[in-house]
Each structure stands twice: as structure tokens, then as C-alpha cells.
Amino acid sequence: MEQAGSAQVKESEVAVCPHFHRAIELIGKRWTGAIVFALTDGAKRYAELGKAIPGLSDRLLSQRLRELEEEGLVERQVEAGTPVRVTYSLTAAGQELDPVLSELKVWAQRWKKAA
């Protein structure tokens, strides 16, 4: 019996994967998940993103978009002209989050109803 108990202890002592930890910390930052989710249905201009995520300040939206761009999840495209048009879209890596975020949304709706 002690062997079974010690096996359980060893399983619970497994370290969290550093890649998982980094990814969850990135997506879990305030507003970041909402920004990525808002972009899952296609490219958006800055103002469209602001409207899609009520309560998000312009300063924080800019900061999070820069971070997501640096991480390779969001692409910024500038169209020359007057006025200059800037759109944001998910890169291939960012698009891979779509099924994960969709499942999280389903879970969140179930969880909220259960609470």
C-alpha cells in the first residue's frame, strides 16, 4: 500500500511544463485573451477592437497588441493613404488558439450557469 501512496506523491510532484506556464501567463494577462478571441473571426481595425471589448482602455489595448505582436500571435498591417489604415489579425500561431478559446468559452458558460 505504501508503494501506491508514494506513486501518487510522485505524480503530484511533477513540475508544470515551462512552455505551458509561459503560454498560460501570456494568454491569461488581463484583456489579452479577449483581444485574441475578438480577432478569431477576422482582422479588425483598432477602433473595432476597442468596441468589441468594452472597458478596455486605449493605452492597455495598444500595450497588449504590441505584446501579442512581439510574441508572434498578432500581425499589424498598415495601409498607406489618408488616413492611414491599420488592421490587426492573428498570425497562424494565433489562429491555432481559436479551438482552445472556443472550448474555454463553452466551459465558461457551463461553469457560470453551475455557479
Buried (B, 14 or more C-beta within 10 A) or exposed (E): EEEEEEEEEEEEEEEEEEEEEEBEEBBEBEBBBBBBBBBBEEEBEBEBBBEBBEEBEEEBBEBBBEBBBEBEBBBEEEEEEEEEEEBBBBBEEBBEBBEEBEEBEEEEEEEEEEE
